[in-house]
Amino acid sequence: MPDSLESPPPAARDERDERDDWGVVPPGPLVVGLDIGGSKTHGAVWAGGTLVAEARSGSANVQNVTPDDAARSLTQLFHDLLPGEHRGVSRVVTGSGGVDTAADAERLRELIAPHAPGAAVDVVHDTRLILAAGGARTGIAVIVGTGSVAWGVGEDGREARSGGWGYLLGDEGSGYWVAREAVRRALHRHDLGQHPDALDTAVLALNKVSTPTELIGLFHSGAGRTYWASQSRAVFDAALGGHSDAQGIIQRAAVDLTRLVLDVVTVIGLPGPVVLGGGLAMHQPDLQARLVALLHDEGITDVVFLDTDPVMGVRFLVDEAS
C-alpha cells in the first residue's frame, strides 16, 4: 500500500503554492478544518459551505512533536491553505489526538489562534472527526493509525472512550504497535540463535541495518513514533505473502482494537455504527477483514471504514451546530 502514515510528497504542496487565489469564491463565512494526527496535519477550507482548498503539513500534535515543530507545521499549513486576500476566517474546528484535558485543548488553541485572528477556535479529540466524517451523530469512532483509540457517544449524550493513552501506555493495534511487535520478534529470534526469516529480513531492510541487535539502538534513538509506525508495512506485506507470524501480529491487533470498541459499547450501550479511520484502518484490507469478522462475532454488524479524509467531518460538525 502507499504509506498513508507518512506526509505527502513535496509536489503536493508545491502545486498549491503556485496558486495565487481560489478564483471565484462562494459567498459566506470561511471555515477551516484541521485534522492533526500523529504523522501529519490535514487542513481544509470551506467558503459558504463549499470546499475550496486543502493542504497538508507535518504533525502539529504537541504530544508527538515539540511546540516549535508544531508551530512550524501550522504556519506552513495556513500559508498553503489561505491566500493573503482570503484570511477572514470565522471559525476553525480542530480534531487532534492527545486532547485529553481542557489544558491540552487550550495549549493547541493558542498555537492555532494567531493564524485566524478573530475566529472562534474549537478543539476536540480527533475521534469526533472520524464519526462525523462517517455521517453519524451517534456511534463509535475508532482511529487506527500511528496510535489507536476508540470513542463513542450514545443517543442520550453519554460519552465513553477506550485507549489513546500513547505508545508508552497502550496504542495496541496501531501502526507503531505492529512495527514494535515485529522488532521484538526479530530480537527474540536472534536471542534464540535463529537466522532471520522473511519478516525479520524485511524489517532489517526497511531500517537499513544488517543484524537484529542494531535495531535496539535505533529503536531507542530519536527516530520517533511516526518513523516506526511507517515500518508496519513490513508486517502487512509479509502477511500478504503467507507469513504466519505476521498474520498472527495482525490478528492480535484486530483483537485489541475490537476490545476498544467493546469497552465503549459497555458504557454507552450502543453497538454501532462503528466508524473506523486512520491509515491502517482505511488502507489495510487484511486488518479490515479481521476486524469485521471479530465485531460480527460480537453482534456488531454496522461497521464502516472511512473512504474520505477525517477532516471532512468538520463540515458535518459545523452543520450540526448551526
Secondary structure, 3 states (H helix, E strand, C coil): CCCCCCCCCHHHHHHHHCCCCCCCCCCCCEEEEEEECCCEEEEEEEECCEEEEEEEEECCCCCCCCHHHHHHHHHHHHHHHCCHHHCCEEEEEEEECCCCCHHHHHHHHHHHHHHCCCCEEEEEECHHHHHHHCCCCCEEEEEECCCEEEEEECCCCCEEEEECCCCCCCCCCCHHHHHHHHHHHHHHHHHCCCCCCHHHHHHHHHCCCCCCCHHHHHHCCCCHHHHHHHCCHHHHHHHHCCCHHHHHHHHHHHHHHHHHHHHHHHHHCCCCCEEEECHHHHHCHHHHHHHHHHHHHCCCCCEEECCCCHHHHHHHHHHHHC
